[in-house]
């Protein structure tokens, strides 16, 4: 009888062990070949999967390691993908005892290289919207069976309102009509939280769009249709925390997956005081509470210091860029996540996607503190956030104060506040720079050189009227005095093409000195010339008259620098010599004809299609890769001894 019970017990134990091993899902659901980082982390979910061993049999893929976590329902699998691994479905074999289970995992081809993903920038008009509050394009997804309890009621500000991706897609023309070039949605990932979590900041699945908004494919489709209208999509992400209904909280992978994991018995909330980041005297307690405390009870604080958590989050951001072709990332609660981890993430992202952009929500209201978070900021050195863009809450704060405060005098009104903040600033222009290592810039410019005449004359002109042509907001423009000097000097040297002027600003020391080493491109020069054409022509005309009257120049059809050339009908060139043009009326006619020649040159230049090849980081990468492949095909370099032996062998062969 005992034997029977023993055999039966053993059989039941074996059956339960085998039955327990299964794979519910794998994050990420698929991956891409050709990524710079050859490492791939797979987070495998399934009851008892932690007891399994894993093997992979696919060309170009090797198993680096597996990590068993404290919970037996997770298994981390680290793979290494060779550079030339091919797209396809690779079998992952999970083994437990005598039982084997095969799960196919797909590697897909990238649709474009990392350097071809271009992010939003300062030229974009960015429109923020909350998908749940924008438009309900598909009422069928308002109520999703099986999700945590919630209600849809547009009269309740805390309930969901039914907005979705379909509603946004149906109104893309609205954004185009507004002139919007980029859309930033609040988070669209699953928030399977009691009450609905309409705002989206309590993620419960990092690889799934909330079904009340739509599907992953619908999100991708919306982005594709937006791109056809010239509209970019910025994705709101959260590395700092997830939602308390996430499976990671219900079944914690390990104790250090979260900061302050004992939330039910010892809840620690962040202080929301970000000063410990910049305060060298901040206590460890203050820093820890700020950095590791939970945002609210519904938002557990992820521990980015855990290397597995960090890798999961990094891969997630890359996956959405590759899968959905998003045009940028807005990272929520940026300063509350671990500084070093976020810095490393930005470094990795910038290396994989050098032309991409990420903006961090750094909610601080002092400009210097905002600057502290900026990539390459001297304020945070030797640390470097590697964060390209920070949100300007200083501007936001001052606008809010100005809008709501009661004032008795106009001096503290919104207009005055805005004037103080948005005062017109030109880009720094230092016209008389003298040092350009290894020698002085003006060392080879004679004291009587015409460029000095143009510089001195225009320096003494009053160009206040030019300021009315500029807006007081946006980027700092090039200084109009510098632009005017460069264009006038170019005209005086018979150069009218914007492209040629651009080249001279890079190559000719006279232009470099005159422009203070600024380098506006031909588009900027052309735009400036079109905006102030009348003013330029007026200054140019008067300057020519004055210089001709003083004997500095003449306008001749036969001589350039004293050399006789074939005359062209009605084409005049300047000659820098002391020949005075006495007939003022005749000189004015020549100037008029020359300015017409300038207009003709500009029109011809604008009509020519740009056939130049843009030298991008992608092209550089292609060239390097092709060169490496070509070099690899060459025979291995021989050392001296091998060369000697080969030489003797060849000589012996010639002797016979």
Buried (B, 14 or more C-beta within 10 A) or exposed (E): EEEEEEEEEEEEEEEEBBEBBBBEEBBBEBBBBBBEBBEBBBBBBBBBBBBBEBEBEBEBBEBEEBBBBEBBBBBBBBBBBEEEBEBBEBEBBBBBEEEEBEBEBEBBEBEEBBBEBBBBBEEBEBBEBBBBBBBBBBEEBBEEEEBBEBEBEEEEEEBBBBBBBBBBBBBBEEBBEEEBBBBBBBBBBBBBBEBBBBBBBBBBBBBBBBBBBBBBEBBBBBBEEBEEEEBBBBBBBBBBBBBBBBBBBEEBBBEBBBBBBEBEEEEBBBBEEBEBBBEEEBEEEBBBBBBBBBBEEBBBBBBBBBEBBBBBBBBBBBBBBBBBBBBBBBBBBBBBBBBEBBBBBBBBBBEBBBBBBBBBBBBBBEEEBBBBBBBEBEEBEEEBBBBBBBBEBBBEBBBEEBEEEEEEEEEBEBEBBBEEBEEEEBEEBEBEBEEBEEEEBBEEBEEEBBBBBBBEBBEEBEBEEBEEEBEEEEEEBBBBBBBBBBBBBBBBBBBBBBBBBBBBBEEBBBBBBBBBBBEBEBEBBBBBBEBBBEBBBEBBBEBBBEBBBEEBBBBBBEBBEEEEEEEEEEEBBBBBEEBEBEEEEEBEBBBEBBBEBBEEBBEEBEEEEEEEEEEBEBEEBEEEEEEEEEEEEEEEEEEEEEEEEEEEEEEEEEEE
